[in-house]
């Protein structure tokens, strides 16, 4: 990769932002685009009517020294804090806040879904958003879920075949808020029986001041797959029933209730390598699914790709 190359990173989750940050810090010309309105990908926070829910990644648990150093850095910057109940860190004021220091100063275009790619003699061009009309890039980084990357690289079967075996599973997430605290001491569970995999009480997290008792309830992959195309209202009803059964609480009607379908939530079969590059095409791919299912995997994949590109 030449020092003067124009680089575009598709995906503003932790992996894509990590790549972009390291390239930009080395003086490279890099722009990031993402189809969502916010940053962080699955390290996301949903806000509505004064309520805030971390409806993607719930907690960060470093096992690698490099990721632990990153957590220490963002904690020092006031965008993460240790949550004792879950034995890990959470972002401030929500989980998406933990990526804000990485994104600071980067050129980022949100609400910019890329629907197709073209590789011409003058570089990569992106289709699907007017912001990139007429622009070309020397280097392309895909930092998006495997199924989305697999679809975008379909014109290049050799690349597509290299990521074919990696798989991701869905997750239905319910966000529910109640006027009064529910009669339970539960704050965090990640080994539920039945359809639920994770329960997290937002008000129990550090730095949270919701207007009521806010909860995030995440279904397991098997149940989410079986109910993937259900209507959101059905999902809300089913997960609320399972939620109250798990807490052994009498049912109470929430004042706010929203279901979100993460179609590509967790890695069920990783790629088995930290990233992928095709130097001839100027195409690189990274993401948590290259290594595993956690935010640490996303970070390490993005970092590995940036180091690879900077060494070329």
Secondary structure, DSSP 4 states (H G I P E B T S, - for coil): --TT-EEEEE--BHHHHHHHHHHHHTT-EEEEE-SSSSSBTTS--EEETTEEE--S---B---SHHHHHHHHHHHHTTSEEEEGGGTEEEESSSGGGGGHHHHTT-EEE-S----EEEEETTEEEEES-GGGTT--BSEEEE-S-HHHHHHHTTT-HHHHHHTTT-EEEEEEEEEEEESS--S----EESS-STTEEEEEEGGGSTT---SSEEEEEEE-HHHHHHTTTS-HHHHHHHHHHHHHHHHT------SEEEEEEEEEEEEEE--SSS-EEETTTTEEE--GGGT-SSHHHHHHHHHHHHHHHHH-
